[in-house]
Amino acid sequence: MTFTAAVSGASGYAGGEVLRLLAHHPEVEIGAVTAHSNAGQRLGELQPHLHPLADRVLTDTTAANLSGHDVVFLALPHGASGELAAQLGDDVLVIDAAADHRLESSSDWEQFYASAHQGTWPYGLPELPGQRVKLEGSRRIAVPGCYPTTILLGLAPAFAAGLVEPRDVVVVAATGTSGAGKSLKPHLLGSEVMGGMSPYGVGGVHRHTPEIEQGLSWVADQPVQISFTPTLAPMARGILATSTARVTAGVTEAQLREAYAEQYSQEPFVHLLPEGQWPATKQVLGTNHVTLQLALDARAGRVVVVSASDNLTKGTAGGAVQSMNLALGLEETTGLTMIGAAP
């Protein structure tokens, strides 16, 4: 059976990445491709790498243009998905790549996004304990943020096994400039970014903070609090996250490694690297993979986990397609590349 899929926000990075993956998905036929300010333009003018779709003309992002498809991907700015999704039928699989439906807490949403909460959908990170079954057959899916994907998969096994404490969790992560979207911003100009790194969202104010805490709290079955500092790196795409947490008394590195190996042994897209090999963003470029490595800092009593992902693939579009496959009853890996590009 072939499913038809519409993609909104097709002129942006996330929408373009969804189209890149769907273009070689054997069970999907791409239908409407929509945008807002770029409506009426050829897709090839804005996404020249999508050669098979270059002559498609972008239509306006309306419920009418998105209707009539089996699957609708919403790659829109935060706050724009809720109203549009409400106009699509309950039989349509709607996958929201924005943050609108990720958080359970309306107060967290209002604090970090300063708008009305749009409700909560099943969370599209199947590797988290208990999430895969929630996605199977679902007709509404919230795609995780790119930072939360990378950080949650880096810390989840330690919390699931009760090997770390729920407080004093510290994460510092670097991302490429595509994580900020395609809109022109002075601080993202090549001349500003090349040759240096800079922090942003310092002091617990980054919007992904409550989402990361939410996911870790699910896994730990108790409230988890983090200190999260994001940084901007001079690269187009990729995330490298260094996450540390205080281990519970007597925990050894062997116990930590065993917990990670056990949780991810059957996961096609999450890989604990052999001892001595550390993640790098180039390892996962263009793939739906997350690679990770850990070490026990015995002197400080902390586990250090480094995880790497491609923020546009596993961190956004790849996670969306992976979740779509589960919702439609397809093999989870369908249409998702298992091989990266090098150098």
Secondary structure, DSSP 8 states (H G I E B T S, - for coil): --EEEEEESTTSHHHHHHHHHHTT-TTEEEEEEEESTTTTSBHHHH-TT-GGGTT-B-EE--HHHHTT-SEEEE---TTSHHHHHHTS-TTSEEEE-SSTTT-S-HHHHHHHH-S-------BS-TTSTTHHHHHTT-SEEE---HHHHHHHHHHHHHHHTT-B-SSSEEEEEEE-GGGG-SS--GGGSHHHHTT--EE-STTTT-TTHHHHHHHHHHHHTS---EEEEEEE-SSSS-EEEEEEEEB-TT--HHHHHHHHHHHHTT-SSEEE--TT----GGGGTTSS-EEEEEEEETTTTEEEEEEEE-TTIIIIIHHHHHHHHHHHT--TTTT--------
